[in-house]
Amino acid sequence: MVRVMAVGVFDLLHAGHLHYVEQAKSLGDELVVVIAHDDTVRKRKHEPITNQNLRCRMVAGLKPVDSAIVGNSPDVPIFEILKQVQPDIIALGYDQKHSMDAIRTGLDANGYDDIKVVRVEGLSDDLDGTRKIISKILDIWSGETGGPYEED
C-alpha cells in the first residue's frame, strides 16, 4: 500500500485542484490531502476566503481523496505532519513554490529519507489557479471583458 500526501490551501476549489488530486492519487493507493491551516495561509499567502474546516470538507468530498486533514499551525515545525500521515510519496502541485531540493534536504535532515517527492503535471487550462480565477472575475466585474450587467 503506497500512501501519497498532497498539500495545499484549496481556497475556491476549482478544476486545477481536482487535477492535482487526481494526479497525486495516480502515484499510489491511498491519498491523504493536508489542507493548510488558516494561520499558515494568512502568514504565507493571504486571508483565506473559506475557512480551513470548510476547505477540508470540500476536498474530502473529491472522489480521488481518501482522507483530508487540516495541517498544523505555522508555529509547529513543517515536517511534524509527516508523523501523522506517514506518506511514502509527497506530491507537489505544478505551481507550488516549494523547491524539491529544499524539501528533499529537509526530509533527509529529519530522518525521512525514504519519502519520495514528485511534482505533478499542471492542467492545460487558462483557469487552473485561484489567482487566475479571481483575476478573471475582477476583469469581468470591472467592465474590461464585459460585466454581468452590460447592456446589449
Buried (B, 14 or more C-beta within 10 A) or exposed (E): EEBBBBBBBBBBBBEBBBBBBBBBBEBBEBBBBBBBBBBBBEEEBEEBEBEBEBBBEBBBEBEBBBBBBBBBEBEEEBBEBBEEBEBBBBBBBBBBEBEEEEBBEBBEEBEBEEBBBBBBEBBEEEEBBBEBBBEBEEEBEEEEEEEEEEEE
